[in-house]
Amino acid sequence: MNDQIPTGDEHGALGDAEYTEFMELAAQEGFDLEEVEGDIAAAGHGPLPVLAVVGRPNVGKSTLVNRMIGRREAVVEDKPGVTRDRVTYEAEWNGRRFKVVDTGGWEQDVLGIDASVAAQAEFAIEAADAVVFVVDAKVGATDTDEAVVKLLRRAGKPVVLVANKVDGPSGEADAAMLWSLGLGEPHPISALHGRGTGDMLDAALEALPEAPEQLFGAPLGGPRRIALIGRPNVGKSSLLNKLAGEERVVVNEMAGTTRDPVDELIELGGKTWKFVDTAGIRKRVHLQAGADYYASLRTAAAVEKAEVAIVLIDASESISVQDQRIITMAVEAGRALVIAYNKWDQLDEERRFYLEREIERDLVQIPWAMRVNVSARTGRHMDKLVPAIETAIEGWETRVPTGRLNAFLGEIVAAHPHPIRGGKQPRILFGTQAGTKPPRFVLFASGFLEAGYRRFVERRLREEFGFEGTPIHISVRVREKRSKKK
């Protein structure tokens, strides 16, 4: 059977020898090796490149997205404005995987929900690696299309211009007219019938960067990016100024002074860090309007680009639902996490007692987060911030060898087996750590593992291997064993 096992030459994330050893273990358990290999690849790749599909309403963006992903998933209807939120799908073309972001129609000078839809499209452009700009070839370039061109030029992202609704050779001339937009060659396609979409995807892949390989524990290069996030007026800008030792950003008692993320290189603990001061996040994004709405979107983009999120909480006030929501945003983004309780110097003994009770009650899901009690006004405990960041990054990049992990899983299964459900007792057969930043594990089991047991496994992983300051992603693959050939 070993001669059927892949050599692992293209699986440097695990290491060739370790990968081969793992696949041999999967073969012994009777699992389909191609499926196992796919599961590891799905969990272990670096961040996939992102392709945003943008354009004015009703030009066929969602139809094109369905064509790209090979299934009818994006809602399509023959009227403008069906898509509102930006929606992300995974796609593959010619062996390369990437993410496609379907957006609502962009329009200028609109109000209400239409303005929110336009803002979501602008955020998708900002967060994307490349953009597919869809224009209706039958209608031609409109004033709105011209406005989108200006938006794309400001963003500075590679753009693939698509002339949609070209159903035959007679429409090629209409597509050629779009050279006037100044974005290069228009690609004539019919998203509905698939005509020309292959050549268009080839062009889109040329515009996208290659998906980075998963490199365990290897920094990306350059200063580490630290995002300062929190509610308005909790002291993010004051903290940044105190760390920098000078007035780098505007501080005012009026909440919401900071609008755009502000990058600052700061020397701390003998290292250079890139701190990003962000706008305060007020409430649910879709309930905001105007500048606050855009500021929240830019803050979310800053968190996505960061490696560590420092969440500032005003320790003099009760932990709010909004504080919890901001922490959840950082965790779901997969960032290393430090929680800084600001205005610590203003707390009396009674408030400190109640704060501890609030942390136990409201932040029970993240006992692993690094914690620092600071005062941005006086500079108290600023020296503890860098060690907390470094510990969180170390946990974020921690890698457990497959052999050691499986020995550990074996001990867990023996000492604490999964409860019997329906006359069956599922058990973890083997597993591997498929990625870091944050740590991502794939467990192969004989049956469904309940959420409580998964939490138990995560807790034991943290007790055994650390992972301080980082979320952990655990995915479970339940596979039917292959029938043995006679």
C-alpha positions as CSV (number, residue, x, y, z in Angstrom):
1,M,0.0,0.0,0.0
2,N,2.9,2.4,0.7
3,D,3.7,2.7,-3.0
4,Q,0.4,4.4,-3.4
5,I,1.2,7.1,-0.8
6,P,2.2,10.5,-2.2
7,T,5.8,11.4,-1.6
8,G,5.0,14.7,0.1
9,D,7.3,16.7,-2.2
10,E,4.7,19.5,-2.5
11,H,3.7,19.5,1.1
12,G,6.6,21.4,2.7
13,A,4.2,22.7,5.4
14,L,4.3,19.3,7.1
15,G,7.8,18.4,5.9
16,D,8.3,15.5,3.5
17,A,9.1,12.8,6.1
18,E,6.4,13.9,8.4
19,Y,3.8,14.1,5.6
20,T,4.6,10.6,4.4
21,E,4.4,9.2,8.0
22,F,1.0,10.8,8.4
23,M,-0.3,9.4,5.1
24,E,0.9,6.0,6.1
25,L,-1.2,6.3,9.3
26,A,-4.2,7.3,7.2
27,A,-3.7,4.3,4.9
28,Q,-3.5,2.0,7.9
29,E,-6.9,3.3,9.1
30,G,-8.3,2.6,5.6
31,F,-9.0,6.2,4.7
32,D,-9.2,7.5,1.1
33,L,-5.7,9.1,0.7
34,E,-6.8,11.7,-1.9
35,E,-9.6,12.9,0.4
36,V,-7.2,13.1,3.4
37,E,-4.7,15.0,1.3
38,G,-7.5,17.4,0.2
39,D,-8.6,18.0,3.8
40,I,-5.0,18.9,4.9
41,A,-4.6,21.2,1.9
42,A,-7.9,22.9,2.6
43,A,-7.0,23.6,6.3
44,G,-3.3,24.3,5.8
45,H,-3.0,26.8,2.9
46,G,-1.9,30.3,3.6
47,P,-4.5,33.1,2.9
48,L,-6.0,32.7,-0.6
49,P,-5.8,35.6,-3.0
50,V,-9.0,37.6,-3.2
51,L,-10.8,38.7,-6.4
52,A,-13.5,41.2,-6.0
53,V,-16.3,41.4,-8.7
54,V,-17.6,45.0,-8.9
55,G,-19.8,47.2,-11.1
56,R,-23.0,49.1,-11.2
57,P,-26.4,47.3,-10.5
58,N,-27.7,44.7,-12.9
59,V,-24.7,44.2,-15.1
60,G,-24.5,40.4,-14.3
61,K,-22.0,40.3,-11.4
62,S,-23.7,37.5,-9.5
63,T,-24.2,35.5,-12.7
64,L,-20.5,35.8,-13.4
65,V,-19.7,34.7,-9.8
66,N,-21.8,31.6,-10.2
67,R,-20.0,30.9,-13.4
68,M,-16.6,31.2,-11.6
69,I,-17.5,29.0,-8.7
70,G,-19.2,26.4,-10.9
71,R,-22.6,26.4,-9.1
72,R,-25.7,28.5,-8.7
73,E,-25.1,29.9,-5.2
74,A,-25.2,33.7,-5.6
75,V,-28.8,34.9,-5.9
76,V,-29.6,36.1,-9.4
77,E,-32.8,38.0,-10.5
78,D,-33.5,40.1,-13.5
79,K,-33.8,43.4,-11.6
80,P,-31.1,45.7,-10.0
81,G,-30.1,45.6,-6.4
82,V,-30.7,41.9,-5.5
83,T,-27.2,41.6,-4.0
84,R,-26.6,43.9,-1.0
85,D,-23.9,42.5,1.2
86,R,-20.5,41.4,-0.1
87,V,-20.4,37.6,-0.1
88,T,-17.2,35.5,-0.4
89,Y,-16.9,32.1,-2.2
90,E,-14.0,29.8,-2.8
91,A,-13.2,29.1,-6.5
92,E,-10.6,27.1,-8.5
93,W,-9.4,27.6,-12.0
94,N,-6.6,25.6,-13.7
95,G,-5.5,24.1,-10.4
96,R,-5.3,27.5,-8.6
97,R,-7.5,28.3,-5.7
98,F,-8.7,31.8,-4.9
99,K,-11.6,33.7,-3.2
100,V,-14.3,35.5,-5.2
101,V,-16.2,38.4,-3.5
102,D,-19.6,39.1,-5.0
103,T,-20.7,42.7,-4.2
104,G,-23.8,44.8,-4.5
105,G,-24.1,47.3,-7.3
106,W,-22.0,50.5,-6.8
107,E,-23.8,53.8,-7.4
108,Q,-22.8,57.3,-6.8
109,D,-24.7,59.9,-4.7
110,V,-27.1,57.5,-3.2
111,L,-28.6,57.4,0.3
112,G,-29.9,54.9,2.8
113,I,-29.4,51.2,2.1
114,D,-28.0,51.9,-1.4
115,A,-25.2,53.9,0.2
116,S,-24.5,51.0,2.5
117,V,-24.3,48.6,-0.4
118,A,-21.9,51.0,-2.2
119,A,-19.7,51.2,0.9
120,Q,-19.6,47.4,1.1
121,A,-18.4,47.3,-2.5
122,E,-15.7,49.9,-1.8
123,F,-14.5,47.8,1.2
124,A,-14.4,44.7,-1.0
125,I,-12.1,46.7,-3.4
126,E,-9.9,47.8,-0.6
127,A,-9.5,44.3,0.8
128,A,-9.1,42.5,-2.6
129,D,-5.8,41.6,-4.4
130,A,-7.4,42.2,-7.8
131,V,-10.7,43.4,-9.2
132,V,-13.0,42.2,-12.0
133,F,-14.9,45.3,-13.2
134,V,-18.1,44.2,-15.0
135,V,-19.7,46.5,-17.6
136,D,-22.9,45.9,-19.6
137,A,-21.5,45.9,-23.2
138,K,-25.0,46.4,-24.6
139,V,-25.5,49.6,-22.7
140,G,-22.0,50.8,-22.9
141,A,-20.0,52.9,-20.4
142,T,-22.3,55.1,-18.3
143,D,-21.4,58.0,-15.9
144,T,-21.6,55.5,-13.1
145,D,-19.1,53.3,-14.8
146,E,-16.8,56.3,-15.2
147,A,-17.1,57.0,-11.5
148,V,-16.2,53.3,-10.7
149,V,-13.1,53.7,-12.9
150,K,-12.0,56.7,-10.7
151,L,-12.6,54.6,-7.6
152,L,-10.5,51.8,-9.0
153,R,-7.7,54.1,-9.9
154,R,-7.6,55.5,-6.4
155,A,-7.4,52.0,-5.0
156,G,-4.5,51.1,-7.2
157,K,-5.4,47.4,-7.5
158,P,-5.0,45.4,-10.7
159,V,-8.2,45.5,-12.7
160,V,-9.6,43.1,-15.3
161,L,-12.2,44.9,-17.4
162,V,-15.1,42.6,-18.4
163,A,-17.7,43.4,-21.1
164,N,-20.7,41.3,-20.2
165,K,-23.7,40.3,-22.2
166,V,-21.7,39.7,-25.4
167,D,-23.6,36.7,-26.7
168,G,-22.1,36.4,-30.2
169,P,-19.7,37.9,-32.7
170,S,-22.1,40.8,-33.3
171,G,-21.5,42.1,-29.8
172,E,-17.7,42.2,-30.1
173,A,-17.9,45.8,-31.5
174,D,-19.8,46.9,-28.4
175,A,-17.2,45.4,-26.2
176,A,-14.4,47.2,-28.1
177,M,-16.0,50.6,-27.3
178,L,-15.0,50.0,-23.7
179,W,-11.4,50.7,-24.5
180,S,-12.4,54.3,-23.8
181,L,-12.5,53.6,-20.1
182,G,-8.7,53.5,-20.0
183,L,-8.5,50.2,-18.1
184,G,-6.9,48.2,-21.0
185,E,-8.4,45.4,-23.0
186,P,-12.1,44.7,-22.4
187,H,-12.7,40.9,-22.2
188,P,-16.0,40.1,-24.0
189,I,-18.0,37.4,-22.2
190,S,-21.5,36.1,-21.6
191,A,-21.7,35.2,-18.0
192,L,-25.1,33.6,-18.6
193,H,-23.9,31.3,-21.4
194,G,-20.2,31.0,-20.4
195,R,-18.9,32.5,-23.6
196,G,-15.3,33.9,-23.1
197,T,-15.2,33.3,-19.3
198,G,-12.3,30.9,-19.6
199,D,-10.0,33.6,-21.2
200,M,-11.3,36.1,-18.7
201,L,-10.4,33.8,-15.7
202,D,-6.9,33.3,-17.2
203,A,-6.5,37.1,-17.2
204,A,-7.8,37.3,-13.7
205,L,-5.4,34.7,-12.4
206,E,-2.5,36.6,-14.0
207,A,-3.6,39.7,-12.0
208,L,-3.8,37.7,-8.7
209,P,-0.7,36.9,-6.6
210,E,0.0,33.2,-6.0
211,A,-1.5,31.8,-2.9
212,P,1.4,31.8,-0.3
213,E,2.6,28.5,1.0
214,Q,2.0,27.8,4.7
215,L,5.3,28.4,6.4
216,F,5.2,27.3,10.0
217,G,6.6,29.9,12.4
218,A,8.2,32.0,9.6
219,P,7.5,35.7,9.9
220,L,6.2,37.5,6.8
221,G,9.1,40.0,7.0
222,G,9.1,43.6,8.0
223,P,7.7,45.0,11.3
224,R,4.9,43.1,13.0
225,R,1.5,44.7,12.4
226,I,-0.4,45.5,15.6
227,A,-4.0,46.8,15.3
228,L,-5.4,48.9,18.1
229,I,-9.2,48.4,18.2
230,G,-12.0,49.2,20.6
231,R,-15.0,51.4,21.2
232,P,-14.8,55.1,20.6
233,N,-13.0,57.1,23.3
234,V,-11.4,54.2,25.1
235,G,-7.9,55.7,24.6
236,K,-6.5,54.1,21.5
237,S,-4.9,57.2,20.2
238,S,-3.6,58.2,23.6
239,L,-2.1,54.8,24.0
240,L,-0.3,55.1,20.6
241,N,1.0,58.5,21.5
242,K,2.3,57.2,24.9
243,L,4.0,54.3,23.2
244,A,5.6,56.6,20.6
245,G,6.7,59.1,23.2
246,E,5.2,62.0,21.2
247,E,1.9,63.3,19.8
248,R,1.6,61.2,16.6
249,V,-2.2,61.2,16.3
250,V,-5.0,63.6,17.3
251,V,-6.5,63.0,20.7
252,N,-9.8,64.7,21.8
253,E,-12.4,64.0,24.4
254,M,-15.0,63.9,21.7
255,A,-15.5,60.3,20.7
256,G,-14.8,59.4,17.1
257,T,-11.9,61.7,16.5
258,T,-10.0,59.0,14.5
259,R,-11.6,58.2,11.2
260,D,-9.0,56.4,9.1
261,P,-6.5,53.8,10.3
262,V,-3.2,55.5,11.1
263,D,0.0,53.4,10.7
264,E,3.0,54.3,12.9
265,L,6.4,52.6,13.2
266,I,7.4,52.6,16.9
267,E,10.5,51.3,18.6
268,L,9.6,49.2,21.7
269,G,11.7,46.6,23.5
270,G,14.5,46.8,21.0
271,K,12.2,46.0,18.0
272,T,10.3,48.0,15.5
273,W,6.5,47.5,15.4
274,K,3.9,48.9,13.1
275,F,1.0,50.0,15.2
276,V,-2.3,50.8,13.5
277,D,-4.6,53.2,15.3
278,T,-8.2,52.6,14.1
279,A,-11.5,54.3,14.4
280,G,-13.7,53.3,17.3
281,I,-16.4,50.7,16.5
282,R,-19.7,52.1,17.7
283,K,-22.4,49.5,17.1
284,R,-23.4,47.0,14.4
285,V,-22.0,48.2,11.1
286,H,-25.2,48.0,9.1
287,L,-26.9,50.4,11.6
288,Q,-24.3,53.1,11.1
289,A,-24.4,55.9,8.6
290,G,-22.0,58.2,6.8
291,A,-18.4,58.6,8.0
292,D,-18.9,56.2,10.9
293,Y,-20.0,53.4,8.5
294,Y,-16.9,53.9,6.4
295,A,-14.6,54.1,9.4
296,S,-15.9,50.8,10.7
297,L,-15.3,49.1,7.4
298,R,-11.7,50.5,7.3
299,T,-11.2,49.2,10.9
300,A,-12.3,45.7,9.9
301,A,-9.8,45.8,7.0
302,A,-7.0,46.9,9.3
303,V,-7.7,43.9,11.6
304,E,-7.6,41.6,8.6
305,K,-4.2,42.9,7.7
306,A,-2.8,42.8,11.2
307,E,-1.0,40.0,13.0
308,V,-2.0,41.0,16.5
309,A,-5.2,42.8,17.7
310,I,-4.9,44.8,20.9
311,V,-8.5,45.3,22.1
312,L,-8.7,48.3,24.5
313,I,-11.4,48.2,27.1
314,D,-12.3,51.1,29.4
315,A,-11.8,49.4,32.8
316,S,-13.6,52.2,34.6
317,E,-16.9,51.2,32.9
318,S,-18.7,47.8,32.7
319,I,-17.7,45.5,29.9
320,S,-20.3,46.1,27.2
321,V,-21.9,44.0,24.5
322,Q,-19.9,46.1,22.0
323,D,-16.6,45.2,23.7
324,Q,-17.5,41.6,23.4
325,R,-18.5,42.0,19.7
326,I,-15.1,43.7,18.9
327,I,-13.2,40.9,20.6
328,T,-15.3,38.3,18.6
329,M,-14.4,40.2,15.4
330,A,-10.6,39.8,16.2
331,V,-11.0,36.2,17.1
332,E,-13.0,35.4,13.9
333,A,-10.3,37.1,11.9
334,G,-7.8,34.7,13.4
335,R,-5.6,37.3,14.9
336,A,-3.4,36.9,18.0
337,L,-5.2,38.7,20.8
338,V,-4.1,41.0,23.7
339,I,-6.8,42.7,25.8
340,A,-5.6,45.9,27.4
341,Y,-7.7,47.2,30.2
342,N,-7.1,51.0,30.0
343,K,-7.6,53.7,32.7
344,W,-6.4,51.2,35.4
345,D,-5.1,54.1,37.5
346,Q,-8.7,55.4,37.9
347,L,-10.0,52.2,39.5
348,D,-10.7,51.8,43.2
349,E,-10.7,48.4,45.0
350,E,-14.5,48.0,44.5
351,R,-14.4,48.6,40.8
352,R,-11.4,46.2,40.4
353,F,-13.4,43.5,42.2
354,Y,-16.4,43.9,40.0
355,L,-14.2,44.1,36.8
356,E,-12.8,40.6,37.7
357,R,-16.3,39.3,38.1
358,E,-17.3,40.8,34.7
359,I,-14.3,39.2,33.0
360,E,-15.2,35.8,34.5
361,R,-18.8,36.2,33.3
362,D,-18.5,38.0,29.9
363,L,-15.2,36.8,28.6
364,V,-15.3,33.2,29.6
365,Q,-14.8,32.1,26.0
366,I,-11.3,33.6,25.8
367,P,-9.4,32.7,28.9
368,W,-6.4,32.2,26.7
369,A,-6.2,35.9,25.6
370,M,-3.2,37.9,26.9
371,R,-4.2,40.5,29.5
372,V,-2.5,43.8,30.4
373,N,-3.7,46.5,32.8
374,V,-2.5,49.8,31.5
375,S,-3.0,53.6,31.7
376,A,-2.5,55.4,28.4
377,R,-2.6,58.7,30.4
378,T,0.2,58.0,32.9
379,G,2.1,55.3,31.0
380,R,1.5,52.7,33.8
381,H,2.5,49.1,32.8
382,M,3.4,50.1,29.3
383,D,6.5,47.9,29.7
384,K,4.2,44.8,30.0
385,L,2.6,45.4,26.6
386,V,5.5,44.1,24.4
387,P,6.0,40.8,26.4
388,A,2.2,40.2,26.0
389,I,2.4,40.9,22.3
390,E,5.5,38.6,21.9
391,T,3.8,35.8,23.8
392,A,0.7,36.1,21.7
393,I,2.7,35.9,18.5
394,E,4.6,32.9,19.7
395,G,1.4,31.1,20.4
396,W,0.0,32.2,17.1
397,E,3.0,30.6,15.3
398,T,3.3,27.5,17.5
399,R,3.7,24.2,15.5
400,V,3.2,20.8,17.1
401,P,4.9,17.9,15.2
402,T,2.5,15.3,13.9
403,G,4.1,12.4,15.8
404,R,3.9,14.3,19.1
405,L,0.3,15.4,18.4
406,N,-0.9,11.9,17.7
407,A,0.8,10.5,20.8
408,F,-1.1,13.2,22.8
409,L,-4.4,12.5,21.0
410,G,-3.9,8.8,21.9
411,E,-3.6,9.6,25.5
412,I,-6.7,11.8,25.4
413,V,-8.8,9.1,23.8
414,A,-7.6,6.4,26.3
415,A,-8.1,8.6,29.4
416,H,-11.2,10.5,28.3
417,P,-13.2,8.7,25.5
418,H,-16.1,10.5,23.8
419,P,-19.5,9.7,25.4
420,I,-21.5,7.0,23.8
421,R,-24.3,8.3,21.6
422,G,-26.9,6.1,19.9
423,G,-25.0,3.0,20.8
424,K,-21.8,4.2,19.2
425,Q,-18.7,5.8,20.6
426,P,-16.9,8.0,18.1
427,R,-13.2,8.4,18.6
428,I,-10.4,10.4,17.2
429,L,-8.3,8.2,15.0
430,F,-5.4,10.6,14.2
431,G,-4.8,14.2,13.4
432,T,-2.3,16.8,12.2
433,Q,-1.7,20.5,12.6
434,A,-2.3,21.8,9.1
435,G,-1.4,25.4,9.6
436,T,-0.4,28.2,11.9
437,K,-1.3,31.9,12.2
438,P,-3.6,30.9,13.8
439,P,-3.0,27.2,14.7
440,R,-5.3,25.0,12.6
441,F,-5.8,21.3,13.4
442,V,-7.5,18.6,11.3
443,L,-8.8,15.6,13.3
444,F,-9.9,12.5,11.6
445,A,-12.6,10.6,13.5
446,S,-14.7,7.5,13.3
447,G,-17.9,9.5,13.9
448,F,-19.3,13.0,14.8
449,L,-17.5,14.7,17.7
450,E,-19.8,16.8,19.9
451,A,-19.1,20.5,20.5
452,G,-18.4,19.9,24.1
453,Y,-15.8,17.2,23.3
454,R,-14.1,19.5,20.8
455,R,-13.9,22.2,23.4
456,F,-12.3,19.6,25.8
457,V,-9.8,18.7,23.1
458,E,-8.9,22.4,22.6
459,R,-8.5,23.0,26.3
460,R,-6.2,20.0,26.6
461,L,-4.2,21.2,23.6
462,R,-3.7,24.5,25.3
463,E,-2.7,22.9,28.6
464,E,-0.2,20.7,26.8
465,F,1.3,23.0,24.2
466,G,0.6,26.5,25.3
467,F,-1.1,28.5,22.5
468,E,-1.3,31.5,24.8
469,G,-2.9,34.6,23.1
470,T,-4.2,32.9,20.0
471,P,-7.4,31.3,18.8
472,I,-7.3,27.7,17.7
473,H,-9.3,26.3,14.8
474,I,-10.2,22.6,15.0
475,S,-11.9,20.9,12.1
476,V,-13.1,17.3,12.3
477,R,-13.3,15.0,9.2
478,V,-15.6,12.0,9.5
479,R,-14.8,9.6,6.7
480,E,-16.3,6.3,5.8
481,K,-13.5,3.7,5.5
482,R,-12.8,2.3,2.1
483,S,-14.2,-1.1,1.4
484,K,-11.3,-3.5,1.3
485,K,-10.7,-5.1,-2.1
486,K,-11.0,-8.9,-2.1
